[in-house]
Amino acid sequence: MLLVDEYAYKIKKPLDLGFLDFTTLDQRRFYCTEEVRLNRRLAPDIYLNVVPIGGSVAVPQLGMEPAIEYAVKMRRFGQEGLFDAMLARGELTSAHMDELALLIADFHSRLPAADQDSPYGSPENIMAPAHQNFDQLRPLLRRPDQQASLDAIQAATESAYAQLQQTFVERQRSGWVRECHGDLHLGNIALVDDRITVFDCIEFNPNLRWIDVMSEVAFLVMDLIVRNQKALAYRFVNAYLVQSGDYAGMAVLRFYLAYRAMVRAKVHGLRARQPGAGKAEKKRALRDCLRYLKLALTFFNSDRPALIINHGLSGSGKTVFSQSALETLGAVCVRSDVERKRLHHLPANARTGSGVESDLYSRAATRATYQHLVELARSIVTAGFPVIVDATFIARWQRDQFHALARTLCVPFVIVDYRASISTLRLRVQMRERLGTDASEAGLAVLEKQLETEQRLSADERSWVMRFNSERALDPRRLHRTWQRLAHKIVKMAAHKGDPQAECNADRC
């Protein structure tokens, strides 16, 4: 990398590493051109063009022909804006995750899908780099316990692959394999001029960027989790899913999380055995390699599915407090207000002008919405994740649907009952209606109708209820403790194999 004034010039080394080949000048020119083309999709102000380098090796000159080399010309930017640096300083926030999720979901939505007869995204092409990780790591790990860890991860990977083969085929046929960024981690994301910019995508190997969009999502999620940022990781996942609607992708997320961890394990393993590296550097690289190995196995062994439904009138704080719940629990939240509109091909914040129990909110539309939520919840729970279904659930038939689903899937079932005074509910609904930016269209007329028709929780439901007083704001630490108690409750319920619901006693917070 050459730094000249406000520009940087990136030159490719004449290497052949198997997964990339830059050995000839023509190849380096081609991949420089590809690097600019691909990165201008997300960072057009950073990647400018390809410039020849002429003259001689002793006295090279930028912009001269005939070329002895080529370089990617880039605009320089401050390294303090890199997301990994911001995280280290404690400056990376949930708002950044929300903005990034919208950016990536929009990026993915504009990408062409791989042709159905393309090898990209085929089960064989998905498993090939996974096998390569194991083949390249095995000679680098010398201790028997390290080899045993690698064996366990490989067995788990192959087992998951066998179960997901048909899912991979369906994902490719459904258009979820696209020409993505391919290297979406915190070190390749930055705040540049107060805008999130994603750069340095994979240009050298199309098989590593023509991937399932959930493989792309998994890289960032894994990178956050390995840095003990589970809350930010699931904040990103949920914001992405709300925008993309790709809840079916949760079926393959765990596989890709483990795969991405193995890629990083391999990178650090190679560094640990690199000739010329210092002893301390090698020791640090091996430690990081083993840390990623442990994380990869954790992804395969961390299934804790549960079905959680919110219960409460409009304005009771269900959606607001569910954000902190999903971050603590590592859950996926599906929201009726968003999914109702998605069923009608409308954006989440669309204003439909529907009346009380009419048009988009008719009884038939409501039943269709709840049935859709059932199917989404089923797919998320089956993928091994807890799901929070965010709806009012003021009718008994709505709650019964999800209780029946939990029993069918044999997973813990919890009703989080949000309570606030009527005056608070009215105030919140009025404020939300004035802003007009939320997915909910429930105004005062809807709230009054809910108060008239609500079917309160009955005695036989109380054993599944966790009560939540949403009248007052809670500080983040207290909220975290509240949801940790729920997590412990879910673990206890799951351990009671005969009846997963039996040990969920009423609770207050």
C-alpha positions in Angstrom: 0.0 0.0 0.0 1.5 3.4 -1.1 0.2 6.5 0.7 0.4 9.7 -1.3 -1.3 12.8 0.1 -5.0 12.1 0.3 -4.8 8.9 -1.8 -3.8 5.3 -1.2 -2.5 3.0 -4.0 -3.0 -0.7 -3.4 -0.7 -3.1 -5.3 -1.2 -6.8 -5.4 1.7 -9.2 -4.7 2.5 -11.8 -7.4 1.3 -14.7 -5.3 -0.5 -18.0 -5.9 -2.1 -19.2 -2.7 -4.5 -21.7 -4.3 -7.6 -19.7 -3.5 -6.1 -16.7 -5.3 -3.7 -16.3 -8.2 -2.0 -13.0 -8.8 1.1 -14.4 -10.6 0.9 -12.6 -13.9 0.5 -8.9 -14.7 -2.7 -9.5 -16.7 -4.2 -11.3 -13.7 -3.2 -8.4 -11.3 -4.8 -5.9 -13.7 -8.0 -7.9 -13.9 -8.3 -8.3 -10.2 -7.6 -4.6 -9.6 -10.4 -3.8 -12.0 -12.7 -6.3 -10.2 -11.7 -4.8 -6.8 -12.9 -1.4 -8.0 -16.0 -2.7 -9.7 -17.1 -4.7 -6.7 -16.2 -2.2 -3.9 -17.9 0.7 -5.7 -21.2 -0.9 -4.9 -20.8 0.0 -1.2 -17.9 2.4 -1.1 -18.1 4.5 -4.4 -16.3 7.5 -2.7 -13.4 5.4 -1.6 -12.6 3.3 -4.7 -11.7 5.6 -7.5 -10.0 3.7 -10.4 -7.2 1.5 -11.6 -3.9 3.2 -12.4 -0.9 1.9 -14.3 2.5 2.1 -12.8 5.2 2.6 -15.5 8.9 3.4 -15.6 11.2 0.9 -14.0 11.4 -1.1 -10.8 14.1 1.2 -9.6 12.1 4.4 -10.6 8.4 3.5 -10.8 6.0 6.3 -11.9 2.3 6.4 -11.2 0.0 6.8 -14.3 2.7 5.9 -16.8 2.4 3.4 -19.7 3.5 0.8 -20.6 2.7 -0.6 -17.2 5.0 -2.8 -15.2 2.3 -3.0 -12.5 -1.2 -1.8 -11.6 -2.7 -0.3 -8.5 -6.1 0.4 -7.1 -6.4 4.1 -6.4 -8.4 4.8 -3.2 -9.3 7.8 -1.2 -7.7 7.7 2.3 -9.8 7.8 5.4 -9.1 7.9 9.1 -8.5 4.6 10.8 -10.2 5.7 14.0 -13.6 5.3 12.2 -13.1 1.5 11.8 -15.8 -0.4 13.6 -13.3 -2.7 15.4 -11.5 0.4 16.7 -14.8 2.1 17.7 -15.8 -1.1 19.6 -12.4 -1.1 21.4 -13.2 2.5 22.5 -16.7 1.6 23.6 -18.2 3.8 20.9 -20.0 1.2 18.8 -23.8 1.3 19.5 -27.0 -0.4 18.7 -27.9 2.5 16.5 -24.9 1.7 14.3 -26.1 -1.9 14.1 -29.5 -0.8 13.0 -28.1 1.5 10.3 -25.6 -1.2 9.1 -28.4 -3.8 8.9 -30.5 -1.5 6.7 -27.5 -0.8 4.5 -26.6 -4.5 4.1 -30.3 -5.7 3.6 -30.8 -3.0 0.9 -27.5 -4.0 -0.7 -28.5 -7.6 -0.8 -31.9 -6.8 -2.2 -30.3 -5.0 -5.2 -28.0 -7.9 -6.1 -28.7 -10.3 -8.9 -29.3 -13.9 -7.8 -27.1 -16.7 -9.0 -28.5 -18.7 -12.0 -30.2 -21.9 -10.9 -27.8 -24.0 -13.0 -24.8 -22.1 -11.5 -22.4 -24.0 -9.2 -22.4 -21.0 -6.8 -24.4 -21.8 -3.7 -24.6 -25.5 -4.5 -24.2 -27.9 -1.6 -20.9 -29.1 -3.0 -19.5 -25.5 -3.4 -20.6 -24.7 0.2 -18.9 -27.7 1.7 -15.7 -27.4 -0.4 -14.2 -24.4 1.5 -15.3 -26.0 4.8 -13.4 -29.1 4.0 -10.4 -26.9 3.0 -10.4 -25.3 6.4 -10.0 -28.7 8.1 -7.4 -29.9 5.6 -5.3 -26.8 6.1 -5.7 -26.6 9.8 -5.0 -30.3 10.7 -1.2 -30.2 10.1 -0.9 -27.0 12.0 -2.4 -28.4 15.3 0.1 -30.7 17.0 -1.4 -31.6 20.3 -3.8 -34.5 20.7 -6.4 -32.4 22.4 -6.3 -29.8 19.6 -6.8 -32.6 17.0 -9.7 -33.9 19.1 -11.3 -30.5 19.0 -10.9 -30.3 15.3 -12.3 -33.8 14.9 -15.4 -32.8 16.9 -16.0 -29.7 14.8 -15.5 -31.6 11.6 -18.0 -34.2 12.7 -20.5 -31.5 13.7 -20.0 -29.7 10.4 -20.5 -32.8 8.3 -23.6 -33.8 10.3 -25.2 -30.3 9.9 -24.3 -30.4 6.2 -26.0 -33.7 5.7 -29.2 -32.3 7.4 -29.1 -29.1 5.4 -28.3 -30.3 1.9 -31.8 -29.9 0.6 -32.1 -26.6 2.4 -29.0 -25.3 0.6 -30.6 -26.4 -2.7 -33.8 -24.6 -1.9 -31.9 -21.5 -0.8 -30.1 -21.3 -4.2 -33.3 -22.0 -6.1 -35.1 -19.2 -4.2 -32.5 -16.6 -5.1 -30.7 -16.2 -1.8 -27.3 -16.9 -3.3 -26.0 -13.5 -4.6 -22.7 -11.7 -5.5 -22.2 -10.4 -1.9 -19.3 -8.6 -0.2 -17.8 -11.8 1.1 -15.7 -10.4 3.9 -18.1 -8.5 6.2 -16.3 -8.1 9.5 -15.7 -5.2 11.8 -12.3 -4.4 10.3 -13.9 -3.8 6.9 -16.6 -1.3 8.1 -15.9 2.3 9.0 -17.6 5.6 9.7 -16.4 7.8 6.8 -17.7 11.4 6.8 -20.3 10.3 9.4 -21.6 7.6 7.0 -21.2 3.8 7.4 -19.0 2.6 4.6 -18.2 -1.1 3.9 -15.0 -1.8 1.9 -12.4 -4.4 0.9 -14.8 -7.1 -0.4 -13.5 -10.3 -1.9 -12.5 -9.8 -5.5 -10.0 -12.7 -6.0 -12.3 -15.7 -5.8 -15.9 -15.5 -7.0 -16.9 -18.7 -5.1 -16.2 -16.8 -1.8 -18.5 -13.9 -2.7 -21.3 -15.6 -4.6 -22.7 -16.9 -1.4 -25.9 -17.2 0.6 -26.8 -13.8 2.0 -26.9 -15.5 5.5 -23.3 -16.5 5.1 -22.5 -12.8 4.8 -24.6 -12.0 7.8 -23.0 -14.8 9.8 -19.5 -13.4 9.4 -20.3 -10.1 11.1 -22.4 -11.9 13.8 -19.6 -14.3 14.5 -17.1 -11.4 14.7 -19.3 -9.6 17.3 -19.9 -12.7 19.3 -16.2 -13.6 19.5 -15.6 -10.1 20.9 -18.3 -10.7 23.6 -20.8 -8.5 21.9 -23.8 -10.9 21.7 -26.3 -8.0 22.2 -25.0 -6.1 19.2 -24.8 -9.3 17.2 -28.5 -10.1 17.7 -29.5 -6.5 17.3 -27.9 -6.6 13.8 -29.5 -10.0 13.0 -33.0 -8.8 13.9 -32.7 -5.4 12.2 -31.6 -7.3 9.0 -34.4 -9.8 9.2 -37.0 -7.1 9.7 -35.8 -5.4 6.5 -35.2 -8.5 4.4 -37.9 -10.9 5.6 -35.5 -13.8 5.2 -36.5 -15.6 8.4 -36.1 -18.9 6.6 -32.4 -18.1 6.5 -32.2 -18.8 10.2 -32.1 -22.5 9.2 -28.6 -22.1 7.8 -27.2 -19.4 10.1 -25.7 -21.7 12.7 -23.8 -23.7 10.0 -22.4 -20.5 8.6 -21.5 -19.1 12.0 -19.4 -22.2 12.6 -17.9 -22.0 9.1 -16.9 -18.3 9.6 -15.3 -19.1 12.9 -13.3 -21.9 11.2 -12.1 -19.5 8.5 -10.7 -17.2 11.2 -9.2 -20.3 13.1 -7.4 -21.2 9.9 -6.0 -17.7 9.3 -4.6 -17.6 12.8 -3.4 -21.2 12.6 -1.4 -20.3 9.5 0.1 -17.2 11.2 1.1 -19.4 14.2 3.3 -21.6 11.9 4.5 -18.8 9.6 8.3 -18.8 9.1 9.9 -15.6 10.4 7.2 -14.8 12.9 8.4 -14.0 16.4 7.8 -16.4 19.3 5.3 -14.0 21.0 3.4 -13.5 17.7 3.1 -17.2 17.1 1.9 -17.9 20.6 -0.7 -15.2 20.3 -1.9 -16.5 16.9 -2.2 -20.1 18.2 -4.2 -18.8 21.2 -6.6 -17.0 18.8 -6.8 -20.1 16.6 -7.9 -22.2 19.5 -10.4 -19.6 20.6 -12.1 -19.7 17.3 -12.1 -23.5 17.3 -13.9 -23.4 20.6 -16.4 -20.8 19.3 -17.1 -22.9 16.2 -18.1 -25.9 18.4 -20.2 -23.7 20.6 -22.3 -22.7 17.6 -23.2 -26.3 17.0 -23.9 -27.0 20.7 -25.9 -23.9 21.7 -29.4 -24.8 20.6 -31.8 -23.3 23.2 -35.1 -22.9 21.3 -38.1 -21.4 23.1 -41.3 -19.8 22.1 -42.1 -16.5 23.8 -45.1 -14.4 23.0 -45.8 -10.9 24.1 -49.1 -10.0 25.6 -50.4 -6.5 26.1 -52.5 -3.7 24.7 -51.2 -1.1 22.2 -48.7 1.2 24.0 -47.8 -1.2 26.7 -44.1 -1.3 25.6 -43.9 -4.7 24.0 -41.8 -3.7 21.0 -39.5 -1.4 22.9 -38.7 -3.8 25.7 -38.4 -6.8 23.3 -35.3 -5.2 21.8 -33.4 -5.6 25.1 -35.0 -9.1 25.5 -33.8 -10.4 22.1 -30.3 -9.0 22.7 -29.9 -10.8 26.1 -31.6 -14.0 25.0 -30.0 -14.2 21.5 -33.5 -14.4 20.1 -35.3 -13.5 16.9 -38.3 -11.3 17.2 -41.1 -11.3 14.7 -43.6 -8.4 14.9 -47.2 -8.6 13.7 -47.3 -4.9 12.6 -44.4 -5.5 10.2 -45.4 -9.0 9.0 -49.1 -7.9 8.4 -47.8 -5.3 5.9 -45.3 -7.7 4.4 -48.1 -10.1 3.6 -49.7 -7.2 1.6 -46.4 -6.2 0.0 -46.2 -3.0 1.9 -43.2 -1.4 3.7 -43.3 -1.6 7.5 -44.0 2.2 8.0 -46.7 2.4 5.3 -49.8 4.2 6.4 -52.9 2.4 5.1 -55.7 4.4 6.5 -57.4 1.2 7.6 -60.3 1.5 10.0 -60.8 -0.4 13.2 -61.2 -4.1 12.3 -61.4 -3.3 8.6 -59.3 -3.5 5.5 -55.7 -4.5 6.5 -57.0 -5.0 10.1 -60.1 -7.0 9.3 -60.7 -10.2 11.2 -59.7 -12.3 8.2 -56.5 -10.3 7.7 -55.7 -10.7 11.4 -56.2 -14.5 11.3 -53.9 -14.6 8.2 -51.3 -12.5 10.0 -51.3 -14.8 13.1 -51.1 -17.9 10.9 -48.1 -16.3 9.2 -46.5 -15.6 12.5 -47.0 -19.2 13.5 -45.1 -20.4 10.5 -42.3 -17.9 11.1 -42.0 -19.0 14.7 -42.0 -22.6 13.7 -39.0 -22.1 11.3 -37.0 -20.1 13.8 -37.6 -22.5 16.7 -36.8 -25.5 14.4 -33.5 -23.8 13.5 -32.6 -23.9 17.2 -33.2 -20.2 18.2 -35.6 -18.7 20.7 -38.3 -16.6 19.1 -40.2 -13.6 20.5 -43.6 -13.1 18.8 -44.5 -9.4 19.2 -48.3 -8.9 18.9 -51.1 -8.0 21.3 -52.4 -11.6 21.8 -55.5 -10.2 23.5 -57.7 -13.0 22.1 -57.5 -16.5 23.6 -57.4 -18.2 20.2 -54.3 -16.3 19.3 -52.4 -17.5 22.4 -53.7 -21.1 22.1 -52.2 -21.3 18.6 -48.8 -20.7 19.9 -49.1 -22.8 23.0 -50.1 -25.7 20.7 -47.1 -25.0 18.5 -44.8 -25.0 21.5 -46.2 -28.4 22.6 -45.8 -29.8 19.1 -42.2 -28.7 19.0 -41.6 -29.6 22.6 -40.0 -26.3 23.5 -40.6 -24.0 26.5 -43.5 -21.6 26.2 -43.6 -18.2 27.9 -46.1 -15.4 27.9 -44.6 -12.0 28.8 -47.5 -10.0 30.1 -46.8 -6.2 29.7 -48.8 -4.0 32.0 -49.2 -0.2 32.1 -52.0 2.1 33.3 -54.7 3.1 30.8 -53.6 6.8 31.0 -50.0 5.7 30.1 -51.3 3.6 27.2 -53.3 6.4 25.8 -50.4 8.9 26.1 -48.0 6.5 24.4 -50.4 5.7 21.6 -51.1 9.4 20.9 -47.4 10.2 20.8 -46.7 7.4 18.5 -49.6 8.4 16.2 -48.3 12.0 16.0 -44.8 10.8 15.0 -46.1 8.5 12.3 -42.8 6.6 12.0 -43.6 3.3 13.7 -45.0 0.2 11.9 -48.0 0.2 14.2 -51.1 2.1 13.1 -53.0 1.6 16.3 -54.5 4.9 17.4 -56.8 5.7 20.3 -59.8 4.2 18.6 -58.0 0.9 18.3 -56.9 1.0 21.9 -60.4 1.7 23.1 -61.6 -1.3 21.0 -58.9 -3.5 22.6 -60.0 -2.4 26.1 -63.6 -3.5 25.2 -62.8 -6.8 23.7 -59.6 -8.0 25.5 -59.8 -11.6 26.7 -57.6 -11.5 29.8 -55.2 -14.2 30.7 -57.1 -17.0 32.4 -56.1 -19.1 35.4 -54.9 -22.0 33.3 -52.5 -19.7 31.5 -50.9 -18.2 34.5 -48.2 -20.9 34.9 -46.6 -19.7 31.7 -46.8 -16.0 32.5 -43.9 -13.6 33.3 -45.4 -10.3 34.2 -43.6 -7.1 33.2 -44.5 -3.7 34.6 -43.8 -1.3 31.7 -45.2 1.7 33.4 -41.7 3.0 34.1 -38.5 3.0 32.2 -35.9 0.6 33.5 -32.1 1.2 33.3 -30.3 -1.2 30.9 -28.6 -3.2 33.7 -31.9 -3.9 35.4 -33.5 -4.9 32.1 -30.6 -7.2 31.4 -31.1 -8.9 34.8 -34.8 -9.3 34.0 -34.2 -11.1 30.8 -31.4 -13.2 32.3 -34.0 -14.5 34.8 -36.2 -15.4 31.8 -33.2 -17.2 30.2 -32.6 -19.2 33.4 -36.3 -20.0 33.5 -36.2 -21.3 29.9 -33.2 -23.5 30.7 -35.1 -25.0 33.6 -38.2 -25.6 31.6 -36.2 -27.2 28.8 -34.6 -29.6 31.3 -38.0 -30.8 32.4 -38.4 -33.1 29.4 -41.7 -34.6 30.2 -43.6 -31.3 30.0 -41.5 -28.3 28.9 -44.2 -25.9 30.3 -44.6 -27.5 33.7 -41.9 -25.6 35.6 -42.7 -22.1 34.4 -44.2 -20.5 37.4 -45.7 -17.0 37.4 -43.1 -14.3 37.8 -43.0 -10.5 38.3 -40.4 -8.0 37.3 
